[in-house]
Amino acid sequence: MDAQERQIHELDERTIERIAAGEVVERPASVVKELLENSLDADASRVTVAVEADGTELLRVSDDGHGMDEADAKRAVKQHTTSKIDDITDLETGIRTLGFRGEALHAIGAVSRTTITTKADGGTRGTEIHIEGGERTHVEPAGCPHGTTVEVTDLFYNVPARRKYLKQERTEFDHIQRIVTGYALANPEVSITLEHDGRELFSTSGRGDLRGAVLAVYGREVASAMIDVEHSTGDLPEGPLTAVEGLVSHPETNRASRDYCTTFVNGRYVTARSVREAIIEAYGSQLAADRYPFAVVAVTLDPEAVDVNVHPRKLEVRFVDDTRAHAQVTNAVETALQEAGELRSSAPRGRSAPEQTEITSGGDANTERTSTTSETNSQNEKRTDGPTLKTTTTTNETDTEPSDERATSPADRQRDDSTSEQETTTAPGEAGETETTTVDADTGSETQRSHRLRGPTTQSQLTDRESTDRLSFDLEQLPPLTVLGQLHETYIVAETESGLVLIDQHAADERINYERLRTTFDDEMAVQALAQPVKLELTAREAELFEDDIDALAQLGFHASLLDDRIAQVRTVPELLAESVGPELVRDLLATLVTDDGASTVEAAADDLLADLACYPSITANTSLMEGSIVDLLRELDACENPYACPHGRPVIIELSEQELEERFERDYPGHDGHRT
């Protein structure tokens, strides 16, 4: 490039328009958001959003709002024209409308072929305006009802690079559906309808009933599980918010995605991370780490106390006092849950810890000791030899409390309608072959299953060993180790030739279990038919995803079909996972198969599923290990394809080199000469 070409110069108007349009119109969902906000600002009582495919071919938003006369319609398509603010003073004193920049129609028209048909209240005739690539091609009279319809076709036809970076069709439509759902929940007094490829996905009544809006988009099951949150200034701790209102779900009604936690600030549908995190925080330990409630929470405050102009697409807001706003939301939601009796104990997901009966060998068979689930888990997770250990555990549909690190497992999602008893017998010297006997509570018949578990090889604790009797052995991938002991009953501490290593026992066991599951999954995908097909109520979003993912679910071992628009019937589950998961996992898989990067595949979904399942049987933190268990754990870890990270990406091993230790202890100070003194 020569000097003349490098000179600073002014861009032409068309280039400027397309660059500016890119800030507003990132994807089809951006168009829907801008047009939907315009309809709501026009005081519409009915809004219909119609989409074909991913939205690039056709988007149509129709409303019965104020509409525009011909003069206003012509001005509206120009850049930075708006009826919502007058000057910078309005920005500084607080914005009270959803739109305010005067960019939307101009930006949309710059990257599409757009037709606007509108008629003002009390007008005698309507106006139709055509815009193509930012150029107004013609204006003509039109016969139409009052209100406005904006039809956008061939989105990004003149910026093909933008189309190239769009995701899969279902992913793009999923973004649209989340936007429309958010505004439908934020405005229950407006009837909002979403149509896709000519089929109505949901339609709210517009009667002002928030629970009714939840029913329309999420279904009866979720709507009936919602708890009212209604706190105003007098009920809240000190802070900027004047009201926190809405609905939150019982802890048991949850999903694996944050997408169902919807937040509004002064009626504006935004991400509002601080509000969302405050909602989740209010549940405390009632929710597992990877589970999120359904929530529709609106906060109100002085417009001057919040900045809505901090994001190009108005998706984020900034509170003047974020810390106190967060505390106010947490307090309001927590109080609502407590008043509804949903914060009963420290058990995850709102379930009280059930009583357990443990029968141990070596004593009177009729002697029973009652303990909490966590106590029983603690006993069972310690790997021991010696006498045969029998544990009888009674579970039912609602009384289940997994330990903290197991709470994220899909196994916890499975519920059995009938009470059953399981007796697990582990004989010494069997290298981890265990037999589970399931006793039918009604008939007394027994069913036996064998499971491959890792069994300890010796009985002694590391702390019982003589200091001269050190546990050393060579490995293939991992360096030769001399095990020194356990730290906080969570980390294995070992010496290597080059320094010191710490091994996270839970992460190590996760990696081992994951690779074992992965091998079995790759070898054969056998399925197990359910005795009775299970019916699942889906949200509007899940039902739409289900249509596209039936084949993918079948590849994962879940054979299912839609009985009607919102009810799925699951007939089989993967045999490999039959003891660990339930048909309810279908709903989580639907979300897994649609990701923001659009790269999710059946294989990726399977990996996520197996990674979660690997967590469930793994050794937990705060578990004292026998010497044999440590030997088996390290040898099996060494045999893994990747022994250095758990399936979720967490490190398994941390190494502190001898040089790093010497630097930390400042053994390299001047004059020390490296002597080991």
N, C-alpha and C positions, 0 to 999 in steps of 0.2 A: 504494500500500500504506500503510495507516494505521499509527500507532504501535503499536497492539495486535498487529497482524499481524507487525510486525517484532521482537517480543519473542523472546528465546531460549527455546526450549522443547524438551522431550525428544521424540525420534521414537518412533513406536509400534513394537512388536516386529516386526511383519511387514515394515515398511519397512527396519528395521535388518538383518533377515535377508537381504533381497534385495540391499541394498548390499554386505553382507559376502560374499554369494555371488558378486557380480561380481568380487571380488578373486581368487577361487579358480577360478570357471568363466567363462572369457572366451569360449571357443568349444568345439565338440565335442571337439577334441583335448585340452582341459584335463580333461574328464571321463575320457577314456581314460587319461591320464597318472595321475590320482589313483587310479583303480580298479586299474590295472596295478601301481602301487606297493604298494597294499594287498595284492594277490595275492602279490607277491614277498615282502613282509614276513611273510606267512602261511606262508612256506616251501612254496609250491606247486611241484610238479614239472611241471605242465602248466597252461598258460593259453591260452584261446581268446578272441580279440577278434572280434566280429561286428558289422559296420556296414552299415546301409542308407543309400543315397544319401550325403548329407553328414554324417549322424550325428544330425541334429536329430530325425528321426522314430524312429530306433531305434539304440541302442548296447547291446551285451551283452558283459560280461566274465565269463567262467566260469573257476574254478580248482579244484584239488583240494587246497587248503591246509588249515590247521587248522580253519577254519570257526568258527561261534559257536553257543552254546546260546541259548535264547530270551531270557534275561536280558541277556546281552551284546549280542544283536542289538538289543534295545530301547534300550540305552544308546548303542550305536554311532551311532544316527541323531541323537543330541542334539549340540548345539554344544559344542566343546571337550571331547570325551570321547575318550580314546585309551588304548591299552595300551602305548604305545611310550616315553613319558616319564612321570616322576612330578612333577617340579617344575623350577624354573629351574636348579637345579644340573645337571640332565642337559643343558640347553642349553649351559651354560658349560663342561662337561667334555667335550663332543663328542657329536654325534648319530650313532648307529650304525645307524639304520633309515632307510628312504626317506621314510616319512611320520612326522609327529610333532606336527602342530598340532591334530589332532582336529577338523578342519573339513570334510573332503572330503564324506562322506556327507550331512551336514547341509546343506552348501551346494548339492550336486547336487539333493537332494530339494526344496530351496526354489524351484528354477526349472524343475522338470520333474515328470513322473509316474514314480515310481521303485518298482520291486519288488525286494526282496532276498530270496533264497531261500538258506538256509544250514543246515549241519549240522556240529556239532563232531565231532572225532575221538572215536570210541567212543560217540557219542550214539545214542540209540535212535530218535529222530525228528528231523525238521528243522523249521525255522520259516520262515514267509513273512510279510513285512511290506510293506505298501503305504504309500507316502508321496505326497502330492499337494500341490504348492505349499507345502511345509514342514510340512503337517499329516499326522500318522500316521492313516490312515483305518481300518486294521484289521490285526490280527495273528492268524495261524491256523497250525495244524500243517501240515506238508508232507512228502510222501515224496520224498526226494532223496538222492543220494550225499553223502558228506562233502565239505566244501568250500563255496564260496560262488559264487553267480551274482547279479550285479547287472544288471538290465535297466532302461534309461533310455529313456523315450519322451516325445515332445512337448517336447523341450528348449526352454526359453525361451518356452513357451506363454503364461506370465503376465507376461513382460517383452518385449513385441513390439519394443520399441526395440532390444533386443540382437539379435534375429533380423535386423532391418533392416541392421545393420552387418556381418553375416557376408558372406563373399566367395562366389565361384562354388562350386558343388558340388564340382568337381574340386579347387579350391584348398583347401577345408576338408578334404576327404578326404586330400589330400596331406599336410596337417599331421598328421593321425591316423597315416598310414602312416609318417612320419618318426619319430614318437614310438614306435610299436610296433617299428619296425626298430631304433631305438637301444637299447631294452631287450632285444630279442632278441640283439643283439650283446654287450650288457653282461652277459648271463646265459646263456652257452651251455650251462650245466648244467640249464637249464629249457627244456622244449619249448614254444615260443610260436608260435601260429598266428594268422594274420590272414585274415579272410574279408570280402569286400565284395559285397553284393547276392547272397549265396549262393554265391559263387565263391571258392575258396581261392587267395590270392595267394602266400603262402609259409608254410612250417612248418619250424621248426628241430627237430633230433632230440632235443635235451636231453641229449646224451651228454657235454657238457663240452668239445667240440672247437670251438674258435673258428673255425678255417678252415672247418669244416663249416657253421657258422652263416653265415659269409660266402658260402659256396656257395649256401645256401638263399635268401638275400635279394639277392645281387648277381650270382650266376651263376658258371659254371665259368671263364669267361675272366678275371674279376677275381680269383677265389679262387686261380687258378694263378699270378697275378702278384704275390701278396702275400709280403712278407718279414717274418720273425719279428723282433720287438723284445723283448728280455728282459734287463733290467738291474736289478739290486738295489743295495743300499747300497754294497757294495764296488766296484761298477763305475761309480758315478755321482759327479760332482763334489759338493762339499759343498752341502747344501741341505736343505729340509724333506722331500723325497720319499724314501721308502724303496724304492720300486720303480716302474719304468716298463715296462709290458708290452703286448703286442698285436701287430698286423700293420699294415704300411704297404705301399703298392703301389710297383712299379717306376715310375720317372718317366714312362715312356711310357703307363702306364695311368692316365689322369686324366680329369677332367671340367671344365666351365666353371663349376661351382657348388661352394661350400664344403659343401653339404649331405651330401656323402659322406665328410667328415672328422669322425668321430664320437669324442667324448671322454667319459671317465668318471672320476669322482673318488670313491675309496672305494666303487666299485660303483654310484655314482649317475650316471645319464645327465644331463649338463648341457652347456651351451654351452661353458663354460670357455675363453673367448677366448684367454687367455694360453697355454694348452696347445695349442690349435689353431694359433695363430700360430707357436708354437715348432716344431711339426711341419713347417709349410710352410717356415719359415726353414731347417730342416735340409737341404732340397733345394737351397738356394742357387740357382744359375743353371740348374739342371736342369729347372726348370719355368718356362714363360712367365708373364708377370705376371697373366694372367687364367685360369690353369689351376691345378687343385687335385688333390691325390692322393686316392685312397681310403685311409682310415686308420681303424683301430679301436684306440685307445690308451687304456689304463687306467693311472691313477697312484694310488699308495697312499701314505698318510702318516698321521701321528697325527691322529685326529679333532679334537684340540684345536688343531691347526695350520691348520685350515681352517674357515671360517664358511659353512655352507650355508643360513643363515637371513637372507640379504640380499636376497631377491627374493620377491615375493608368490607366484609359482608355482614357486619353487625351481629356476629355470632357470639361475641364476648362482651361483658360489661366490667366496669371497675367500680367497686364501692369506695367511698371516701374512708370508711372505717370497716375494712374487710374482716378484721378479727372479731369485732363485736357482732357484726352481721352473721358470721358463721356461728357464734355462740347462741345467738337468738334463734336461729333455725334449728340447731341441735336441741335446744331446750324445748321448743314447741313440738317437735316430732317425738322426742323422748317422752314428754308429758302425755301426748296423745296415746302412745303405745302403752304406757303405764296405766292410764285410765281404762284402756281396753283390756287390761290384764295380759298383755303380750310380752312384758319384760318380767318373766316369772323366775328365772334363775340364770346361771351363767352357761346353761346348755346352749350349744349353737342352734340357730334357726328357731328359737322360741319353744323348744320342746324340753319339758322338765326331765331331769335325769331319772330314769326308771330304776326300780330296785332290781338287783340281780341276785341270783342264788348260785354260790360256788360250792361244788362238792369236790373235796380233795381226797387223794388216796392216803392210806396210812392211818385212817381214823374210822369212826363210826359212820357208816354209809348214810345213816339217818340224821347226822349232825349237819346243820346248814348254817352258813355264815352269810348274812345279807350285807351287801356293799353297793356303792354307786358304780355306774358303768366305768367311770374313769379309773376307779380303784381296780376293778376287774381287768380292764385293759392293761393297767400297769403290771398286774401279776402275770397276765398271759404273754405280754410282749417280752418279758425276760426269758431268754432262751436257756433252758436248763436240761440237764441229763438226770440220771438217777431214776427214781420211781416213776411209773407211768402217771401222767397228770391228766385228769379228766375235768372238764369244765362244762357245766350245763348252763346255758343262757336262754332266758325267755324274752322274746321280743314281740312287739305288736306294731300296728300301723303307725302310731304316733309317738311311741316312747322309744326313742333312739337317740343316744348322745355319743357321737364318735369323739375320739380325742382330737385336740386342736389340729395336728398336722394331718389327720385323716379326714377332717371335715370337708376338705375340698374334693373328696373323691366322688365320682358318679355312683359308687356303690351305696353311698348314703342316700341317694335319691330313690332307691328301690324300696317299696313298701309292700308288705305282705298282708293281705286282708285277714288271714286266719292266724291265730297264735300257734307257733310251733316251737319245738325244742331241738337244739342241736347239741350233740355230745361229741367232743373232739378228743381223740385218744392219740397220744404221741408216745411211742415206745422207744426206749433208749437204743442207740446203736443202729437205727434205721436210716441214718443220714438224711433225715428230713422227710421221709415218707409218712404222711399223716392220713388218717381215715376219718371222715366226717360222717356221723350217723344222724340222719334227720328222722325224728319220730313224729308221726302224724298225731295231733292232739285228739282227734276223734276216733281213729281206728286203731291206733297203737302200732301200725305197721312201720317198719324201718326201711330207710333207703340209705345205702352207703356209697360214698364217693371218696376217691383217693386224691390227694393234692400233693404236689411237689413243693415242699418247703425246705428251707435250709435248716438242718439240725446241728446242734453243737457236738463236738467230738470229745470234749472233756468237761469235767465238772468244776474245776477250780476257778476262782476269781483271780484276776491279775493282781489284786492287792494281797492275795494269799501267798504269792510266789516268793521264794527267797530272792534276795537282791542279785545273787550270782546266777540265778536260773533265768536267763533272759530269753524272750520269745523272738527268735530271729529266723528268717527264711528268705530265700531268693524268689523273685518273681520275674516274669518275662517282659511285660510292658512297664510296670512300675519299678522303681529302683529297689535294690535289696533293702529290707526294712528290719529294724529292731524295735519291736513294740515296747514302749515304756509304760503305757497305761491309758486311762481315759481321763478326759478333762470335762468336768461338769456333767459326766455321764452322757455326753453328747458328741464329743470329738475324740477320735483315736489319736494318740500322740505317739509318734515313732521317730527314731533316729535313722538318718541315711548317711552315706559316706560324705555327702556334701553339706549336710545341715540337719534341719528339723522339719518334719511334715505334720500337718494336722489334717485329719480326714473326717469329714462330716458323715457320721454313720447313717443318717437318714437319707442324705443325697446319694451316698454310695449304694444303699439298698434299693433306692428308686431306680438308679441306672441298671442294676442287675435285673430287677423285676421287669423293667421296660424292655430290655433286650430279649428276655425270655418270652414276654408277650408278643413282641414284634416278630420273633421267629415263628411262633405258633400261628400268628395271624397271616404271615406270608405263606406258610406251608399249606394252609387250608382254611377256607372261610365256611365252616359248617354253621348251620343255623338250628335253633331249637324252637319248635312251635310252642306257642303259649296254649295252655289248656283252654283258656277262654280269651279270645281277642280283647285287647284293651282299647277303650275309646278315650281319646284325648281332645279336649277343647282347645282350639288354637286361637291366637289373636289374628287380626286381619293381616298383619305383616307375616306371621308364621304360615298362615294358610296360603298366601301368595307365593312364598318361598317353597312351600311343599309341592306345589304344582310342578316347579322346575326341578325339584331334587328327588323325586320318587325313585328314579333309577340309581342315583348316588346312594340313597339310603339303603336300597336293596343290596348294593355292592358291599355295604358295611354290615349286612346281615339283618337289617330292619325292613321286613316286607310290610308295607302299609298302603292304605288307600283312603281317599276322602269319601266319607259317607254323605256329607253335604258340604256347604261352603266353609264351615268352621269346625267340623268334627272329623278327626282322623282315626282310623282303626288300625291298630298295630297287631300283626298276626305272628311275627317271629322276632327273635332277638339273636344276636350272635351266640353260638354255643360256647365259645371261648369265654364270653363275658356273662353268661346266663346267671351265674351265682353272684355277680357283682353289680349289675345294672338293671334298670327297669325300662319299660317302653317310654317313660317320661323323658329319657335321654334324647328321644327324637327331636324334641323342641330345642334342646341346646345344640344339637347337630345342625339344625336348620340355620341357626345364627353362625355357626362355625363355617359353614359352606359359603357364606357371603361375607367377605371381609372388605375393608376399605381399599386394600390394594388390589382386590379382584383376583388374587393369585391362588385362592383356596381351591383345593382339589379333593377328591375322595381320599387320596393318599395322605394329604395334609390333615384332613379331618380325622382320619384313622390315627395318625401320629398324635394329635392332640388328645384324642380319646384314650389311647393306650398310655400316654404320659400321665394323665389324671388317674387312671386305674392303677398304674404302678405305684402311686403314692399310698394307696389305701393299705396294703399289707406290709409296708416298709417299717423298719425299726424307727421308732420315734425318738425325739430328743428326750433327755432325762430318763434313759433306760440303761441300767447297768448290764454290761455284757460279760458272758463267760469267755474264757480263753478260747475255747473251741469255736464259739460263734465269731470271734474276731478273726481267727485263722480262716474259717470258711468265707467270711465276708470279704477279706482281702484277696483270697485266691479267686473267688468268683468275680470280684471287681477287676482283677488283673486279666481275666479271660474276656472281658467285655471289649467290644469294638472301640468304644470311646470311654475309658474309665475316668476321664478328667472332668466330666460335667454331667449333671443329672438331666433327665429328658426335658426339663423346663429351662435349662441353660445355666442353672446355678453351679458354681464350682464344687467339685467333690473334694479336691485336695488343694491345700495351700502350703507352699514350701518356703521356709526361711533359710536361706543359704548361710553357710558359715561366715562368709564375708559380710552379709547383712547383719548378722548377730554381732560380729566384732565391731562394725560401725556403730550399731545402736549402743553398745557398751563402751564406745570410744576407746577401743583397744588400739586404734591406729594413731594415737596422739604422738606428737614429735618426741623422739627420744626413746619411744617404746621399742623400736627396732623389730617389731613383730614377734618378740619373745612371748611365749605362752606362760605368762606369769600372772 
